[in-house]
Amino acid sequence: MKSPKAMTIRLSQEQADELETVASVENKPISEVIRAAITEHIDARKQDEGFQQNLRERIERTQRLLK
């Protein structure tokens, strides 16, 4: 397994407050709540045919450029 990668995000004050509330109510660290949300978002894209089609087109376009 690769070592974790640190990333920085900027949130509005409202988003930060809501995130802190969710983490507090779920009794989880904020970082865990964020990772779960990212995983859900990525999983949704894997099931989204429109996203998958755009991804295939981008891969094909990149492959053409590299030839």
Secondary structure, DSSP 4 states (H G I P E B T S, - for coil): -PPP--------HHHHHHHHHHHHHHT--HHHHHHHHHHHHHHHHHH-HHHHHHHHHHHHHHHHHH-
